[in-house]
Amino acid sequence: MQFKKPLALLCCTALLSTQPVIAAHAAARGDLDGDGAVTAFDVAIAKKGLLRGFSSGDAEKAADINEDGKTEVSDMIQLLRFVMGQISQFEVTEPVAPPPSSADPTAYMQKIRESMTNNVPAEMTAQTAYGKVETISYYSKTAEKQKSANVLLPDGYSTSERYPVLYINHGIFGDHNSMLDEGMKVRSLAGNLANKGEAKKMIIVLTSMYTSKTSDQCSGFTLADTLAYDAFLDDLTGSLMPYIESNYAAATGRENTAITGFSMGGREALYIGVSRPDVFGYIGAACPAPGVTPGKDMFMDHPGSMTEQEFRIDTNLPYVFMITGGTNDGVVGTFPQSYHNILTTNGTDHIWQEIQGGGHDGSCVVPHLYNYMKAIFKAE
Ligand code: FER
């Protein structure tokens, strides 16, 4: 791909000056001082920025001449050659995909299993003013309308870095705000774990799963509503993920993409993860609700989004596949354990975490997220 000067500007350049000029707008490439022109002054600022850091995000962005998300000496060389008239366009470098991980999921999962705990240290759930929440609106091709999500950016978020992405799904009747509830500790855990260097800095996307052309919210425990939640598979992979990857400094690929959720959100994390192990290298679920496979409970008959035989992963094994269930869950009962049993029967390696006395709430979600966030994006 090449950066082209607008034709009109090219003419002006030729007529009025020998100095290369590009259109003036915020953070135009090469125009580090924002004066509307690319000159030797910009080269000087780039040099200083590379040596001692850039004074503003706009200048740093403008210094990324090849648009690969990093500012390096190679950018300055292109800038210098442009100012000297040796080149008339900036060459753009397509970001290089990270090499596929050679990690062995079975070995990695065993390591995680051995280091897990159900007792989350108190300092890890202490409230912290970590990161920044941005509410986004994206166009869902599946629902044919705008949908919302919350994006939690880590402290010190910078567009010159790339962060792995964890998608977290809410419970039934919830939305993108539900998992910001203090009882779930998403923000505090992510902050404390990152601050202590125990988890990777990551972008966390709190989703709003319900995906329907005709309805905006779940009406109850009905088959139509569960299908609208299942339609999130298409919405997430076809609309939300592309939005996140083109609007945030997101690392891509299954090694950098994780999903989990609570209850209905856990059910969808399982359904989505098992359906698309090529997209999600890390799969989790806390207190997953029934319905991925056929089953019946006090709420409804579930025909199953897939058969028990299909609830397996044979290729593209996840590096972490973690299911958490409490022994005192009055809403989903022993369904989390039944997913564990089906995976065992099907020979799909996974971690089963049972919380003694754990209920349908933070008592399971917090230990799940604590162990999961520590484990994800680290298999190598
Ligand atoms: C069900 C039991 C529980 C069900 C959903 C749930 C749609 C979800 C509970 C939650 O999200 O808290 O049979 O069917």
Residues whose N, C-alpha, C, O or C-beta is under 5 A from the ligand:
A	BS01	FER	G171 I172 F221 T226 F262 S263 M264 A289 P290 D297 F299 M300 V331
